Amino acid sequence: MRNHQRTLLAVVFAGLMALAAGALWRLSSGQGLGEPGVVVAPLTLVNEEGGVVATNGVPLPATVPGYRSEPVPVSRQELDMLPPDTTYGRRRYLGEDGFWISANVVLMGTDRTSIHKPEYCLPGQGFQIVSRERDVIRLEVPHPYDLPVMRLVANKEARDREGRPVTVRAVYVYWFMSDTHLATEHLERMWLMTEETLRSGRLPRWAYASYLAIGLPGQEAAVYDRIRRLIQATVPEFQRVTGPRLLAAAGPVGSR
């Protein structure tokens, strides 16, 4: 990286830090916490040992055509790593052909560290990210709008049932939301959070949703299509914030 690029990045980073410091000072002066961009309701969540860890959560829909679903426990690693006021929503959807998609929502409370860069999740499970691409998914409820998402593809070396080595391919789709904004980039979310706090004195209560499925090399498009369809079916049930209404004349673009 050239010297002037390093200098520019340093200046931008310093500016963000100064804004964040101002936002925290503004918040500490007695301002409040914003409303979540997702539904929060009474919901029993358990850890891997079956112990109750929360009685409120983000209720992902249990019934989706073509799938049965099951609740997923909150892992010990998450409970140890994330702040105690973090709110969770999670469910695994299983197709009749054995294909599964894991859906997850993490909602911050007063501690901003609940929301971390999602790119840490896959390497933490042994995957190597090989591609990263923005996309939009057309949703029709409560009105037509484009949901901006980030799509990651990652590799992992595993073994099949006979113990033979095999490469598996993960497709991971995520986005961030507050009660007023949608975002795909971690820095974009941080900027929006800082700007909102400085402007209103209110700390936005950000969340992020992610959908994960596994396939084989060459199946990425088919796996993503199934994730996209599940997002279209489930997101209107738990996400309160939407994008701008699209005109009726707006036609489909890309993988919408």
N, C-alpha and C positions, 0 to 999 in steps of 0.2 A: 504494500500500500504506500502511495506517495506521501511525502511529508504534509502537503497541504490538505490531503484527505484525512490524515490522522488528526491534524489540527481542527478541521471542521467537525469531525466526530466528537472530539474532546469538548469543543464549544457547545455543541448540541447536547451532549451528555450533561455538561455543567449547568446548562439552562434548564434541563428537565429536573435535575436535582434541586436547583433553586426554587423552581415552581412547586415541586413536591414538598419542600420544606415549608414554603408559604402556605400550601394547602393544609399541611398537618398543623401548623400554628393556628390557622383559621378554624380548623375542626376542634382543636383543644380549647378554643375560647367559648365553648358551650353549644356548638352547632350539632345537628342531629345526623341520623343515618337515613339514607334514601330507601324507597320501597324496592323490593326485588322485581326483576323482569320475568320471574317464573312464579308459578303457583306454589305456595307453601301450605301444607295441611297436616292434620294429625296422621301420623304414619309411623309404625313401629319398624325400626331398623336394628339389625343385630350384627354382632361381630362374627368372626369365623368360628368361635366356640358356641355360638347361639345366645350369648348374653345381649341384653337390650342396651344399645348405645344411644338411641335417640327415640323420641316419641313424636317428632315432627320431621317432615321431609318434603321432597318434591315428588308428587305422585305421578310416576310414569304410567301410562295406560296399561292395564293388565290384559286387555282383549284387543287383538289386532287381527283382521282377516288373514288367514294363511299361516298364522303362527300361534303357538302356545307360548306362555311366558312364565318366568319364575323370578322371585326376588333374589338379589345377590347381596351377600354380607359385605359390610365395610371391613376392609383388611386392617390388621394390626398395624401395618406399616403406615397406612393413611392416618389412623387414629393417633399414632405417635408423632407423625410429621406435621399434620395440619392443626390449626388452632381449634380449641374446644368449641368455639361458637360457629364452626363450619356446619352447613346444612347439606345433606346428601340426597340424591335420588338415583336409583340404579335398578336396572332390570335386564334380564337376558331373554331374547326372543329366539325361539327354536322353530325352524320350519319343518314341514313334514318329511323333507328329504335329509334331515339331519344338519342342515346348515344353520348356524347361529350368528346372531348379532348382539353384542353387548352395548347397552345404552347407559350413559352415566351423566349426572349433573352434579356440579360442585358449586355451592353458593356461599359467598363470604358473609361474615357478620361485621363486627367492628374492626377485626384484624384483617388487613389487606392481603396477608401472606397466604390466605386460603387459596387464592388464585395465582397459580404459577404458570410458567411457560409450558404448554402441553407437549412440546418436543422432548421434554425430559421423561415423559411417561413410557414411550416405547423403548428407548435404550435401557431404562430401568427394568424392563422385562426381557432383555437380551436381544432386542431387534436393532438393526442398523437401518436408519432412514436413507432411502435411495432417491426419493423425489418428493417435492413439495409444490403444490399448485393451488391457486385460488379458483373457486368456482361459485356459481349461484344455483340454488335449487328453488324452483317455482313452487310456492304454496298458494292454495286457493282459499284458505280459511284463516281468519275471519273475512279477508278480502284478498284478491290476487296481489302477491308481492314476491320479490326475489330475496331469498335468504342467502346472505353471503357466507360461504364456508371455506375452510382450508382443508385440503385433502393431502394426506401423507401416505406414502407407500414405503414399506420397510421389509427387509429380509431377516430371516432367522434360520439357522441350521438346527434341524430337529431329527427325530427318528420315527419311522412308521411303526406299525404294530409288530412287525417282524424284526424290528431293531435296525433296519437299514437307514442310512443317512438320507435325509430329504430336505430340500429347501422349501420353506413355507413363506407366503407373502401376506403381510398384514395391510389392510386398508383402514386408515384412521381418519375420521372426518370430525372437525370440531369448529366451534365459533363461540364468541363471547356475547353476553347481553346484560344490559342494565334495564331500568324501567323506561329509558328513553332512547337507547342506542344499541345497535348491533355492530360487531367488529370481528375481524379475522386475525388481526395482528396484535401480539402482546404489547408492543410499544404504542400502537394506536389506542388500545384500551387504557393504558397508563396515562396517555395524553388526555383522553376524554375524561378520565377520572379526576385528574389534576385540574383541568379547566373547569369542570363542574363544581368542584369543591371551592376553588378560588372565587368563582362567580356567585355561588349561592350559599356557601358555607355548609353545604350538605355533602356528606360522603356517599357517592353512589354505591349501591349494593350490587356489585357485579357477580356474575356467575359464568360458568362455561359448560357447554354440553358437548359430549363426544360420543361417537358411535364407532365401534371396532368390529371387524370381521376378518376371518382368516381364509385364504385360498392358496392355490399353487401358482407359480410363475405362469403368466399367460392368461390368468383368470381375473386380472385386476379390474377390467371394465365391467365384467359380469358381477363381481362382488360389489363394486361401487354402485351399480344400478340397483342392487337389492337394498343397499344402505339408503340410497336416495329415496326409494319408494317407502321404506320404513320411516324415514324422517318426515316425509309428506303425510304419513298416516298418524304419527305420534306427536309431533311438535305442537300442532294446534291445541292439544289437550293439556299441555303444561306451560307453554311459553306465552307470556302476557304481552310482550312488546312485539311489534311488527315493523316491516319496512313500509315505504311509501306505496300507496295503492297504485297498481298498474292500470293503464287505460285498457279498455276492452280490445283495442286494436293491436296491442303489444303482443307479438307472436313469440313462440318458444325460441330460445337461443341456447346453443350448446347442449348440455345434458339435462336441461330443465324438465 
